[in-house]
Amino acid sequence: MSLALSNKAKVVKPSSTLAITAKAKEMRANGLDVVGFGAGEPDFNTPDNICQAAITAIQDGFTKYTPASGTQELKEAVCQKFEKFNHIHYEPNQIVISNGGKHTLMNVFTAILNPGDEVIVPAPFWLSYPEMVKLADGIPVSVYGDQANSYKITAQQLQEAITPKTKAVILNSPSNPTGMVYTRDELEAIAKVVVDNDIYVVSDEIYEHLTYGDAEHVSIASLGEDIYERTITCSGLAKSYSMTGWRIGYLGASSQIAKLIGSVQSHATSNPNSIAQKAAVEALTGSQDSVEKMRREFDTRRQYMYERVCAMPHASALEPKGAFYMFIDLSEALSMSYKGEKLQTAARFAEIILDQYQVAVVPCADFGYDDHIRLSYAIAMDQIKVGLDRMEAFLKALE
């Protein structure tokens, strides 16, 4: 057949994190002892009270269509959570429940972008942001955070990147892949630029419950009425509640934007999973003990991984303050050779360490930095120890 396919779809890159994870799983299936630092997925089971709520929903016959933008019960639970945790007031008609955090973000870009609109994407970035913007006919514009500023962009950098075509800026705090957290002062400065230039903030706060030490999660929409009106606050249950497969994300925005997204979603997916919505109500309104227990365990792993990586040759990292990732600078290692071959790129580093040492890491070219890798500590401590031992052995073998 000679029929042309979508040019838009042709330019979308497949997810390199999912590709690495899939290859690691294939190697395990073939009997190899692979340590996978790739997936952004907690290794804990979904808490029992949440699972029980889903079982009850099934037993009660809550298995039919719901309103396209989510049940009133879940919207009210999200409003309560926003008020209590984020210090933001939303009404239920400002809330949209979607099929996971990715779907939430895709809905946002579909609702706010017209062809040619620019979206500022601070780098390092989660690799899906630019692809989502392109799928919604927008143009992603990368602005690079300086390592000296913990990879975070400044208000001045944001101002300098804004053009007449700028529609929005994405903020992700705590960050994937760096684990860094924007401070209140940094967000206040960014908020002023956003308000002065009358653009949107798409605030992805999916890791909001996972902060460590003295790091404080601050929602930019909580900083005043002017920035509130221009912010779309996005979150979900996958990371903090270990509900990655349940596919429930949500957002708070102006009623106008929420209505648009609800209309789009009604044609795209009908509604989020009814059973998962019941489970989400329990997650948000029930005991938060399991969330804190997971956070403490992530913190223990974070500290161990940071100490180990800092002691390794030819690699360096900043201490992550949130999420469950470490962003590792390999610029020194990439100037070296392994068995006579100069590494040159993080992608090649990742290929060799997987093939020769059975360790899966994520090369970060698709995150905006081709000399860095990302390690996830959302895996068991014994696996972290084995994987870091192997990584250290690989680094020591470089010449």
ChimeraX attribute file (.defattr): number of C-alpha atoms within 10 A of each C-alpha:
attribute: neighborCount
match mode: 1-to-1
recipient: residues
	/A:1	3
	/A:2	4
	/A:3	5
	/A:4	6
	/A:5	8
	/A:6	8
	/A:7	8
	/A:8	12
	/A:9	11
	/A:10	8
	/A:11	11
	/A:12	14
	/A:13	12
	/A:14	12
	/A:15	12
	/A:16	18
	/A:17	20
	/A:18	14
	/A:19	14
	/A:20	22
	/A:21	19
	/A:22	15
	/A:23	15
	/A:24	25
	/A:25	17
	/A:26	13
	/A:27	16
	/A:28	15
	/A:29	11
	/A:30	9
	/A:31	9
	/A:32	12
	/A:33	13
	/A:34	22
	/A:35	24
	/A:36	27
	/A:37	26
	/A:38	27
	/A:39	23
	/A:40	22
	/A:41	18
	/A:42	22
	/A:43	13
	/A:44	14
	/A:45	10
	/A:46	19
	/A:47	17
	/A:48	10
	/A:49	15
	/A:50	21
	/A:51	20
	/A:52	14
	/A:53	20
	/A:54	22
	/A:55	17
	/A:56	14
	/A:57	18
	/A:58	14
	/A:59	10
	/A:60	9
	/A:61	10
	/A:62	16
	/A:63	13
	/A:64	9
	/A:65	13
	/A:66	16
	/A:67	14
	/A:68	21
	/A:69	26
	/A:70	25
	/A:71	21
	/A:72	15
	/A:73	12
	/A:74	23
	/A:75	25
	/A:76	17
	/A:77	19
	/A:78	27
	/A:79	21
	/A:80	20
	/A:81	17
	/A:82	19
	/A:83	14
	/A:84	11
	/A:85	13
	/A:86	19
	/A:87	15
	/A:88	20
	/A:89	17
	/A:90	21
	/A:91	15
	/A:92	21
	/A:93	19
	/A:94	19
	/A:95	29
	/A:96	30
	/A:97	32
	/A:98	30
	/A:99	22
	/A:100	21
	/A:101	25
	/A:102	20
	/A:103	17
	/A:104	25
	/A:105	26
	/A:106	19
	/A:107	24
	/A:108	24
	/A:109	22
	/A:110	19
	/A:111	19
	/A:112	16
	/A:113	20
	/A:114	14
	/A:115	10
	/A:116	15
	/A:117	20
	/A:118	23
	/A:119	29
	/A:120	23
	/A:121	25
	/A:122	26
	/A:123	21
	/A:124	27
	/A:125	26
	/A:126	18
	/A:127	21
	/A:128	18
	/A:129	21
	/A:130	23
	/A:131	21
	/A:132	22
	/A:133	24
	/A:134	22
	/A:135	17
	/A:136	22
	/A:137	18
	/A:138	24
	/A:139	24
	/A:140	23
	/A:141	18
	/A:142	16
	/A:143	20
	/A:144	19
	/A:145	17
	/A:146	13
	/A:147	13
	/A:148	8
	/A:149	10
	/A:150	17
	/A:151	21
	/A:152	25
	/A:153	22
	/A:154	19
	/A:155	18
	/A:156	11
	/A:157	15
	/A:158	18
	/A:159	15
	/A:160	9
	/A:161	15
	/A:162	20
	/A:163	11
	/A:164	8
	/A:165	13
	/A:166	22
	/A:167	22
	/A:168	25
	/A:169	23
	/A:170	19
	/A:171	23
	/A:172	24
	/A:173	27
	/A:174	28
	/A:175	27
	/A:176	24
	/A:177	27
	/A:178	31
	/A:179	25
	/A:180	26
	/A:181	25
	/A:182	24
	/A:183	15
	/A:184	15
	/A:185	10
	/A:186	15
	/A:187	19
	/A:188	17
	/A:189	13
	/A:190	24
	/A:191	25
	/A:192	15
	/A:193	18
	/A:194	23
	/A:195	16
	/A:196	12
	/A:197	16
	/A:198	15
	/A:199	20
	/A:200	22
	/A:201	26
	/A:202	23
	/A:203	21
	/A:204	23
	/A:205	23
	/A:206	24
	/A:207	23
	/A:208	24
	/A:209	19
	/A:210	24
	/A:211	24
	/A:212	20
	/A:213	9
	/A:214	7
	/A:215	16
	/A:216	18
	/A:217	22
	/A:218	21
	/A:219	24
	/A:220	29
	/A:221	25
	/A:222	17
	/A:223	16
	/A:224	12
	/A:225	10
	/A:226	16
	/A:227	24
	/A:228	23
	/A:229	14
	/A:230	21
	/A:231	26
	/A:232	24
	/A:233	27
	/A:234	23
	/A:235	24
	/A:236	28
	/A:237	22
	/A:238	22
	/A:239	22
	/A:240	23
	/A:241	24
	/A:242	19
	/A:243	25
	/A:244	18
	/A:245	12
	/A:246	19
	/A:247	20
	/A:248	26
	/A:249	24
	/A:250	26
	/A:251	29
	/A:252	28
	/A:253	24
	/A:254	17
	/A:255	16
	/A:256	12
	/A:257	19
	/A:258	24
	/A:259	18
	/A:260	16
	/A:261	25
	/A:262	25
	/A:263	15
	/A:264	17
	/A:265	22
	/A:266	14
	/A:267	10
	/A:268	11
	/A:269	13
	/A:270	18
	/A:271	22
	/A:272	26
	/A:273	20
	/A:274	20
	/A:275	20
	/A:276	23
	/A:277	29
	/A:278	23
	/A:279	23
	/A:280	27
	/A:281	20
	/A:282	20
	/A:283	24
	/A:284	17
	/A:285	13
	/A:286	11
	/A:287	13
	/A:288	13
	/A:289	10
	/A:290	18
	/A:291	17
	/A:292	15
	/A:293	11
	/A:294	19
	/A:295	21
	/A:296	15
	/A:297	14
	/A:298	25
	/A:299	22
	/A:300	14
	/A:301	21
	/A:302	25
	/A:303	14
	/A:304	15
	/A:305	21
	/A:306	17
	/A:307	12
	/A:308	14
	/A:309	19
	/A:310	15
	/A:311	11
	/A:312	16
	/A:313	16
	/A:314	19
	/A:315	18
	/A:316	19
	/A:317	18
	/A:318	19
	/A:319	20
	/A:320	26
	/A:321	25
	/A:322	29
	/A:323	32
	/A:324	29
	/A:325	27
	/A:326	27
	/A:327	26
	/A:328	23
	/A:329	21
	/A:330	22
	/A:331	17
	/A:332	13
	/A:333	24
	/A:334	21
	/A:335	14
	/A:336	17
	/A:337	15
	/A:338	17
	/A:339	9
	/A:340	9
	/A:341	10
	/A:342	16
	/A:343	19
	/A:344	18
	/A:345	19
	/A:346	24
	/A:347	19
	/A:348	14
	/A:349	24
	/A:350	19
	/A:351	18
	/A:352	17
	/A:353	18
	/A:354	21
	/A:355	13
	/A:356	10
	/A:357	18
	/A:358	21
	/A:359	23
	/A:360	28
	/A:361	28
	/A:362	29
	/A:363	27
	/A:364	26
	/A:365	17
	/A:366	20
	/A:367	24
	/A:368	18
	/A:369	17
	/A:370	17
	/A:371	20
	/A:372	25
	/A:373	24
	/A:374	23
	/A:375	24
	/A:376	26
	/A:377	30
	/A:378	25
	/A:379	21
	/A:380	14
	/A:381	17
	/A:382	10
	/A:383	15
	/A:384	21
	/A:385	16
	/A:386	13
	/A:387	21
	/A:388	19
	/A:389	14
	/A:390	18
	/A:391	21
	/A:392	17
	/A:393	15
	/A:394	17
	/A:395	20
	/A:396	14
	/A:397	12
	/A:398	19
	/A:399	13
